[in-house]
Amino acid sequence: MIVQPCNAFSENTVLLPDGEGGLVVIDPGYSSPEEWNTLDTLLAAEGLRPTAVLLTHAHLDHVMGCHGMERRWGLRPRMDVLDLDTYAMAPPAAALYGVSLDPLPQPLEAGFSEGEELAFGKLKLTVRHAPGHAPGHVVFIDDEHQRVIGGDVLFQGSIGRTDLPGGDPGVLRKSIEEVLYTLPDHYTVVPGHGPTTTIGAERAANPFVNAAGSGMLQQG
């Protein structure tokens, strides 16, 4: 697994080799020639080629590289259908923030089903719906490597924001408690921003949602 922080929002683009020379790209945030050059150097060094693009959700910072993925490798993003409106809002969001965004490709028609098993070469991922930060947010669980690609649901000592369109703090709390905190403590959480953490560390001490029920999102 390779995590590449990208764009002005320091978004984590996650690269998962499939064990057969392919590479699954999750939340491509590439927005500059330097970031694309970093990817190209990695691909050449490792002998890898992107074969699929998956989105945990479709906020601007997580889709900035979708145009390049289609232009370079003919790959269109796959996302949950409940986040299509979020995807459509990315261009006006870019204008609002004053950042450039290349035209977004049409996403794949296939969405995600709860509990769906995805297979790419030797890589297997389980899809779980985890809304609250975005209506169609999903996470990808890699049981073989004991990790979850979590997007903007749970961070080290924090959680995803809920003040954007489609956000809901009660729904996010439920996603964390019922989807992420049901995973084993030793599973690594690869978030959409910032450093990795573990399920156990956040369950024990996250100030917003924790096992003791004392988190700020759990009060009232």
C-alpha positions in Angstrom: 0.0 0.0 0.0 1.2 3.5 -0.8 -0.4 6.7 0.5 0.2 9.9 -1.5 -0.9 13.2 0.1 -2.2 15.4 -2.8 -3.6 18.8 -3.6 -4.1 21.9 -1.5 -6.3 19.9 0.9 -3.6 17.3 1.8 -5.9 14.5 0.7 -4.6 11.0 0.9 -4.7 9.1 -2.4 -4.4 5.4 -1.6 -2.7 3.0 -4.0 -3.3 -0.7 -3.6 -1.2 -3.2 -5.7 -3.3 -6.2 -6.8 -0.5 -8.7 -6.7 -0.6 -9.2 -10.4 1.0 -5.9 -11.7 -2.2 -3.9 -11.4 -2.9 -1.0 -9.1 -6.2 0.1 -7.6 -6.4 3.8 -7.1 -8.7 5.0 -4.3 -9.7 8.7 -4.2 -7.3 10.1 -6.8 -6.5 13.7 -5.6 -3.7 14.5 -8.1 -3.8 18.2 -9.0 -0.4 19.2 -10.2 2.4 18.0 -12.6 4.6 17.3 -9.6 2.0 14.9 -8.1 1.5 13.1 -11.4 5.3 12.8 -11.8 5.5 11.2 -8.4 2.9 8.7 -9.4 4.7 8.0 -12.8 8.0 7.5 -11.0 6.4 5.0 -8.6 4.7 3.1 -11.4 7.9 2.8 -13.4 9.9 1.7 -10.3 7.4 -0.9 -9.2 6.2 -2.1 -12.6 2.6 -1.3 -11.9 -0.3 0.0 -14.0 -3.5 1.5 -12.7 -6.5 -0.8 -13.4 -9.3 0.6 -11.4 -10.4 3.9 -9.7 -12.7 3.7 -6.6 -14.1 6.5 -4.6 -14.9 6.4 -0.9 -16.9 9.6 -1.6 -17.0 12.4 -4.2 -16.0 15.6 -2.4 -13.8 17.9 -4.5 -10.4 16.9 -2.9 -11.0 13.2 -3.5 -11.8 13.5 -7.2 -9.3 16.1 -8.5 -7.3 13.3 -10.3 -10.3 11.6 -12.0 -9.8 13.5 -15.3 -6.2 12.4 -15.5 -7.0 8.8 -14.6 -9.4 8.6 -17.6 -7.1 10.5 -19.9 -4.0 8.4 -19.1 -5.5 5.0 -18.6 -9.1 5.1 -19.7 -10.3 4.6 -16.1 -13.6 6.1 -14.9 -14.4 6.2 -11.2 -16.7 3.9 -9.5 -18.7 5.3 -6.5 -21.9 4.8 -4.6 -24.9 6.1 -6.5 -25.9 8.1 -3.4 -22.9 10.3 -4.0 -23.5 11.2 -7.6 -24.9 14.6 -6.5 -21.8 15.2 -4.4 -19.7 14.4 -7.6 -21.8 16.9 -9.5 -21.1 19.6 -6.9 -17.3 19.3 -7.3 -16.9 21.9 -10.1 -18.8 24.6 -8.3 -16.9 23.7 -5.1 -13.7 24.2 -7.0 -14.8 27.6 -8.1 -15.8 28.5 -4.6 -12.4 27.5 -3.2 -10.5 29.0 -6.1 -8.8 25.8 -7.2 -8.6 24.4 -10.7 -10.5 21.2 -11.7 -10.3 19.5 -15.0 -13.7 18.3 -16.4 -14.8 15.2 -14.5 -15.4 12.0 -16.5 -18.8 10.2 -16.4 -18.6 7.7 -13.5 -19.2 4.0 -14.0 -22.9 3.1 -13.8 -22.2 0.3 -11.3 -22.5 1.6 -7.7 -21.8 -0.4 -4.6 -23.9 -2.8 -2.6 -23.6 -3.2 1.1 -21.2 -6.0 1.9 -20.1 -6.4 -1.7 -16.9 -8.2 -2.3 -14.6 -6.6 -4.9 -11.8 -8.6 -6.5 -8.8 -7.1 -8.4 -6.1 -9.7 -9.1 -5.2 -11.1 -5.7 -6.6 -8.1 -3.9 -10.0 -8.4 -2.2 -12.0 -5.6 -0.7 -15.3 -5.6 1.1 -17.6 -2.5 0.7 -19.4 -1.1 3.7 -21.7 1.9 3.6 -20.6 4.6 6.1 -22.5 7.8 5.5 -22.6 10.9 7.6 -19.8 12.9 6.1 -21.3 12.4 2.6 -24.5 10.6 1.7 -22.8 7.9 -0.4 -19.7 7.5 1.6 -18.3 3.9 1.7 -15.2 2.3 3.2 -13.2 -0.5 1.8 -12.1 -3.3 4.1 -9.0 -5.4 3.3 -9.2 -8.3 5.6 -6.1 -10.0 4.3 -3.9 -7.0 5.2 -6.1 -6.1 8.2 -6.9 -2.5 7.2 -9.7 -0.3 6.2 -9.5 2.5 3.6 -11.8 4.8 5.5 -12.0 8.1 3.6 -13.3 10.9 5.7 -15.2 9.0 8.4 -12.6 8.5 11.2 -9.3 10.2 11.6 -6.5 10.0 14.2 -8.2 11.7 17.2 -11.0 13.2 15.0 -13.9 12.5 12.7 -15.1 13.7 9.3 -16.9 17.1 9.2 -20.7 17.0 9.0 -21.4 20.7 8.0 -21.1 20.0 4.3 -24.2 19.3 2.1 -25.5 15.8 3.0 -23.6 15.6 6.3 -25.3 14.4 9.4 -23.6 14.0 12.8 -26.0 11.3 14.1 -25.5 9.3 10.9 -21.8 9.6 11.1 -21.7 8.5 14.7 -23.7 5.4 13.7 -21.3 4.6 10.9 -18.3 4.8 13.2 -19.9 2.7 15.9 -21.6 0.1 13.7 -19.2 -0.2 10.8 -15.7 0.8 11.9 -15.8 -0.1 15.6 -17.0 -3.6 14.9 -13.7 -4.3 13.2 -10.8 -5.8 15.3 -8.7 -3.4 17.4 -5.5 -4.1 15.4 -6.9 -3.1 12.0 -5.2 -0.1 10.5 -7.4 2.8 9.5 -6.2 4.7 6.4 -8.0 8.0 6.5 -8.6 10.5 3.8 -6.3 13.1 5.5 -3.5 12.8 8.0 -1.7 9.8 9.5 -3.0 6.3 9.8 -4.4 5.0 13.1 -5.9 1.9 14.5 -9.5 0.9 15.3 -8.4 0.1 18.9 -6.7 3.5 19.5 -9.8 5.4 18.3 -12.3 3.2 20.0 -10.4 3.8 23.3 -9.7 7.5 23.1 -11.3 9.3 20.1 -12.8 12.5 21.7 -15.8 12.4 19.3 -16.9 8.8 19.3 -15.5 6.1 21.6 -16.4 2.9 23.3 -17.1 4.5 26.6 -19.8 6.7 25.0 -18.2 9.9 26.3 -17.4 11.4 22.9 -18.6 14.8 21.9 -20.8 13.3 19.2 -22.3 10.9 21.7 -23.5 13.5 24.2 -27.2 14.5 24.4 
